[in-house]
C-alpha cells in the first residue's frame, strides 16, 4: 500500500546548525544518473502502488524542498509542517498524476501553493508583493547564469570554520531579506535548480519578469556579501 494520505512517516532529518548547513543556495537538486529511473518514471510507478518508488523520490527531493520552504518562511518548525503538507499533497495527487511536465515543476508548484496558503492566512499583503512584476526591464539574458555564479562562488570561502559559519549565516539572512518575489525566483533557480521557463510556469509570471527578479536578487546579494569578497 502507498503511504497514507493522512500521515507521512518520513525519515528524520538533522536540523542545520547556526545557519551554516542551511546556506540559502545549499546543495541543489539530486542529480539523476543516466542508469536510474527519472522522477517522472518513479512518480508513475508510485501512482500504480510502488511504495519504493515514492521513497526514492522523497530521498531525492526532501532536502531541496525543505530548504526552499525554510528560506521562504525562516522558521524550521513551520518549514517542517509545510514540508509534510507538500508531500501529503503529492500522495493525494498521485492517482491523477500525468507526466506532462517535469516532476520538479509539479512538486514546486505544490510547495508554492502551500506557501501562498500560509501567507494568505498570516499576511495577505505579502501576496501583493509576490504577484507584482519586478521593476525595470533591460537586457537580463544572463540573469540566471549570474545567479548560478553567485550561489556557487568559491571566493566566498573564508579561511576558517568560524568565518565559514558566519558567512553562511550572513548569506542566509541576505536571501531572507530579499523581497518575496525575488527571493522566490532565486530559491527556485539556485536551490531547486529550475529553469527560467519552469519558474515562469510555476509562478505565472513571464520569463522576462523572472529574469528581472533574478537580476535584482543577484545584485542585492552581491552587495550584501561584498565584505566577504574583499581580500583579507
SULLIN-V899735 format. One line per field, one symbol per residue. ss: DSSP state (~ for helix, > for strand, _ for the rest). phi: phi as a letter, one per 30 degrees, with the letter a starting at -180 (. if undefined). psi: psi as a letter, one per 20 degrees, with the letter a starting at -180 (. if undefined). Layout:
BEGIN
ss=???
phi=???
psi=???
END
This chain:
BEGIN
ss=______________________________________~~~~~~~~~___~~~~~~~~~~~~~~~~~~~~~~~__~~~~~~~~~~~~~~~~~~~~~______~~~~~~~~~~~~~~~~~~~~__~~~~~~~___________~~~~~~~~~~_~~~____~~~~~~~~~~~~~~~~___~~~~~~~~~~~~____~~~~~~~~___~~~~~~~~~~~~~~~~~~_~~~~___
phi=.deddcacddddbdddchiddceedhddddddddccddeddddddddcjdddddddddddcededdddddddcibedddddddedddddddddddcdbddbdedddddddddddddeddddcaedddddddddddibjdcdceddddedddcdddddddbdddddddddddeddddddeeddddddddddddiddedddddddiddedddedddddddddddddceddddec
psi=qrqqiiponqqqppqqpkigikphgaqaqpooqhjqqrghgghghhhjjnhhgghggghhiggggghgggihhjoghhhgghgghghhhgghihhjpplirqhhggghggghghgggghhhgnhhhhghhiqqqqrcaokhjgghghghghjoiiiorirhghgghgggggghhghiqqghgggggghghgikqrghggghghjqqghggggggggggghhgghjghhiqq.
END
